[in-house]
Amino acid sequence: MRRACRQGFKIGPLLAETPAGAERLFTALRSDVAGEEPVFLDISACHPAAVALVERHGWQPVFETARMYAGPAPTLDLTRIYGVTSFELG
């Protein structure tokens, strides 16, 4: 999914079974963005394939966050989560 945000567009969630599938979705979601419009994708630095995806396309971090929980952290399978909806929504 891609949606307009304050500046440019935000991709997310970006879910795929494989890195190749994530690559195809990522490319398609950016394909018709005009000119210099910025596109953002919130990834988890704990997912090496998601990091590799954005690095392969020359993307750079613009901010960092920390995920915090009250109580035990949930067990999450990050292998298919290449981008979250937003850090505000999870």
N, C-alpha and C positions, 0 to 999 in steps of 0.2 A: 504494500500500500504506500502511496505517496500523497502527501497533503501539503497545502500551502501553509507556511508559518510566517512569523513577523518579517523575516527576511528570507526569501527563497522558498525552499521546500524541505520537508523532512520525510525520510523513508522510515517505515516501521509500522508494524512488526515485519521483520524479514526472517522467515522460517523456511528451512530447507533440510532435506534428508542428507544431502551431500554438499561438499564444497563446490562442486561443478554446478549443482542446482542453485546454490546461493549466488554464484557468479552470473548465471543466466538471469535470475530475477533482478539482481543489482544492476546489471547492464540495461535491462529493459526499463526499469523504473527511472533511470537517468537519461534514457535515449532521446526523449523529446523536450527536455528542459532547454529553453532558449538562452543563447548567449552566455553571459557571465552570472546568471542566477545561481546563488549558492544552493547546494544540496547538502543536507545533514543526515547522519546515521548514528544513532547512539548504540555503541557496542559494549560488550563486556571484555575488558582486558584479560580476563581469565579464559577466554576462548581463543586459542591460537589460530584457528582457521578464520575466524572473524577478523582478527588483527591482520592476518596475511592478506585477506581480501581487500581491505581498505589500503594497506601499504602497497599492494600490487598496482593500485590505481593512483598512487601518489597522494593520497589523502593524509592530512595532518590533524592531530588533536587540536581542538579549540578550547576545551575545558575538561576537567576531570571531576568525578564525584566519588563518593564512597557509599556503598550500600550498607545500611545498618539495620539491625533488628532488635526489638525488645524480646528477650528470650532466645531460645535456640534458633539458629538459622535454618530455613527449610532446605531440604535436599533438592537441588535443581539439576536436571540434565541439560547442560548448556550446549551439547553437541549439535543441536538443530536450531539454536537461537543465534542468528547472525546479527540481529538488531532488535531492540526493544521498541515498544510503542513510543514511550518517552520515559525518562527516569521518574517523572512525576506520577505516571500511571503504572509503571512496571513493565 
